[in-house]
Amino acid sequence: MTRVEIEGDIAAARERLAANLADLINQVHPRAVVHNTVADARQLVAGEFQQVKEQLVDANGVRVERVALLGAAVGGVIAFVMVIRSIFRR
């Protein structure tokens, strides 16, 4: 390799390093971290909501048996909490 080729390689490597460093700084900037965290949370919530919706609704409409089971479970939790509260209030 000639000196000019080596200097060209060094200059190209320097430019790649500068670009990589700028990308890294942008990724760890507090605003970028907050934005990425919020985006990830939104995606997670949307995915979980879609899974719950698939459990409760099908092509024929609302799955009444699943909704009834969910209602019974919520009612059971509420009753359990009320019993526990009444025990500890005494």
N, C-alpha and C positions, 0 to 999 in steps of 0.2 A: 504494500500500500504506500501511496505517496503521502507527503505531508498534507497536501490539500484534501485528499480523501479522508485522512484521519481527522483533520479539523472540521470537515463537513459532518462526519459521524458524531463528533463531540458536540457540535452545534445542534444537530438533530436530537441527540440524547438530552441535551440541556432543554430544548423546547418541549420534548415529551415529559421530562421531569417537572417543568414549570406547569404544564397543563394538568398533570396528575396531582400536583400539590394544590393547584387552584380548585380542582374537583373535590379533593379531600377537605379543604377549608370550607367549601360550600356545603358539604355533607354534614360536617360537625358544627356548623353555625347554629346557634340556639333556635333561630326561626325555622331553619330547615328541619331540625330535630322535632320541633313541635309540629310542624306541618306533616312530616312523615308519620309521627305518632298518631295524630288525629286521623290521617288517611287510613292507617292500619286499623285503628279502632272502628272507624265507619265501615270498613270492609268486613271486619269481624262481626259487627252487629248485623249488617245486612245479610251475611251468610247464615248466622244463627236464626235470624227472623225467617229467612227462606226455609230453613229446615223445620222450624216450628210450624210454619204455614203448610208445608207439605204433609206434616203429620195430621193437621186438622182439616185440610181441604183437599179434595181430589177432583177428578174430572166431573163427577156427578154433583159436586157441591160440598157443603159442610158435612163432615163425618160426625154425626150426632153422637155416636157411641164414644168417640175420642173426646169430644167437648164435654160430655157428661162425666167421663172419668176424670178429666182435668178439674171440673167443677167440684166433684166429690173430693178430690185430693186437696184442693184449696180449702174447702169446708172442713176437712179433717185437720189440716194444719191450724186453722183458726180455732177450732174447738180445743185442740191440744194446748195451744198457747193460753187460751182462756182458763182451762183447768189448771195449768201450771201457775198462772198468775193468782188464781183463787187459793191455791194451796200455800203459796208464799206470802199472801197477804194476811193470813191467820196468825 
